[in-house]
């Protein structure tokens, strides 16, 4: 089933994108076994994303095919040391303190860490990230830190059935992404879209999506 799901997604996703951009599919592997992850890689997945540092550490050496590794969960500063040099892209730089610590530890380790700045597009108290109106200042501040390379923005849309609202928020993210790119940023990625809303997000300009259920099916826990 996993391989078939991956194949179907890779075939259908390009049709949703109106910007002519390649859409990167990141398999969200929270609570998945190494065998399930390897099946997804064999099915065509080139990028996998972890939510928890412990899971990342436990399964790191068990993953076949050398996919690009993403960290997509909220990261505690005291756990950065376990990820340095192993993560290709950090999606959830949601506060200055994290950016500063990641910069300091990356510089000390002699590595450059690629990051996305997380935007709290729905202004939700339960989610981290910078308000949309602070995105430019966050980019300027974080991109000036040593040993960090800001490759784009990340957002999670609110869990609501209001499609009009979701589309307006997704469009606002794309507008800010384009504005920053026009003003000196060299962004590659707008990471926006999960299993429940990825079609809408890609239609509105997301070019990186993080899918778990759509690939692996619903988790039992």
N, C-alpha and C positions, 0 to 999 in steps of 0.2 A: 504493500500500500504506500509506503513512504516514497519509494522510487517513482511510483506512478504519480503521486501528488506533486513531486518536484518537477517531473517532466511536464505535467499539465500547466503548472504555474509558470515555468520558464517559457512555455509556448504562448500563454495568454497575456502575460504582463505587458509585453511591448505594445500591445494594441490599445492599452489604456492611456499611454503617455502621449500628450499633445505637444510636447516640447521637443520631440525628436532626440531625447537623451536616453542613454543606456540606463536602465533601472537595475540597481544592484540588489539582489535578494540575499538577505542575511537570515540564516536559519537560527531562530531563537531556541536555544537548547536547554533551557531551564528544566531540571529534573529528568532529562533524557539520558538513557544509557549510552555508553560509548558505541555499542553495536548499532543502536538506532541512528546515532549521529553519523557513523560510518556508512550506513545505508543511504542516508541523505547525500553524503559526499559522493558516493558511487553513482547516485542518481543525477548528479550534475551540480550540486551545491558547491560553491567556491568560497563562501564566506559563512562563518558561524559566530554567533554571539552568545556570551555567557552573562548571567545576571549575578552570580555569586562567586566570590573569589575561591572559596573552598572547593566548589565543583570544578572550577577552572583548573585548579591545582591537581585535583584527584584524577581528572580525565585528560590532562594536557598531553601526556605521552602516549595515550591510547588512540588518539585520533589519526586516521590515515589520510594520505593524499595531500598533506600540507595546505589545507585551506587557510585563507586569511582569518586572523582571529580578532574578534571585536569584543569589547566589554560594554554591555548595554545597560547594566544595572547601576543603582546608586552606589558610589564608591566611597568607602571610608578612608581617610588619609593614612591611617595606620596599616592599611593593607596594600598600599601602592607597591611596596617592595616585592610582593609576590608576583606582580604582573609586569614589571619593568623589562623591556626588551623582548617580551613575549606577545604583547598585544599590539596589533597593527593599527587599531583605531579605538579610541575611547569616546563613546557617544554621549556620556552624561556628565560633562563638566558643567555643573549647575551652580557653582559658587566660586568666589574669588579665592577662598581659603584652599579649596581643592586644587585649583589651577596653580596657585603659588607652590603648594607642596609637591605637586606632580612635576612642576618645573625644576624645583630644587633637587628632587631625587633623580630626575632624568639627567640633569646636568652632572651631578655627582657620579652617576653610573656611566656617563659617556654615551648616552643614547638621546635621540630626538623622539618625542612622543607626539603622534598625530591625534588631534582632538576635535570634537564637535562641541559647540556651545549649546547647552540646553536652554530652550526658551519655554517658559510656562505660558503657553499660548491661551489657555483657558482661565488663567489667574486662579488656579485651584490651590487651596491651602494644603491639600494632601500631596501635592507634587512639588518637586524642586524645580529650579530653573530661574532664569532672569525674566522679568517682564519684557514684553515685546518692545516697549518704548526705551528700554535700556540696552537693547541688543547691540547698537553701534558702539556705545561706551564699553560694554563688556568685550566686544571684539577688539577694540583698540587696546584695552588694558591687558587682555590675555595674550594677544598676538605679540605684545612687546616683551613678554617673559622669555627668558632664555630656554632653549631645549624643548620648546613647544611649537608645533606647526598646526595652526587652525585650518581645518579642511572643510568647515561648513557649519551648519546648524542642525539641531535635532529638536523634535517636539513630539509630544503625545497629546492627541486630541481628547477632549472630554468623552466620557462614556454616556452618550445621549443618542436618542433616535432622531433628533432634530437635524435632518440633513442640511437644511438651509444654513443653520448655525455652523455645522461642521465644515461646509464648503467655504463659508466666509472666513473661518479661522485658518483653514488650509491655504486659501488665497492670500491671506495676510502674511503667512509665513513665507510663501513664495515671493511675494512682493518685497519683503525685507531681505530675503536671500539675494534677489536681483539687485536691489538698491546697494547693498554692501559690496557686491561684486563690481558694480559700476563705479564704486568709490574706492577702489584699491584692493579689495579682498581678492584672493585667488581660490575661491571656494570650488569644491568638486561635488559636495554632497549636501542634499537636504534630506536628512533621515526622518521620514514621517510616514507612518502607516504600519498598522499591525493587522492581524488576521481578520478583525472585524471591520476595518475601514480602509484597507490598503487600496482598493479599487478607486475609491473617492480621492484618496491622497495622491495617487499617481496621476489621476486625471487633472488634479489641481496643481501639479508641479513637483511632487515628491519624487526623488530619483534614487532613494535607498529605502527599502522597507524591511521590517523585522517581523518575520512570520514564524510562529510556533505551531499553533493548532492547525493551521492550513496545511502544514507539512506532516506533522506527527499525529494529528488527531487530538481529541480532548484528553487532558491528563486525568488520571483517576484520583489525584490528590491536589 
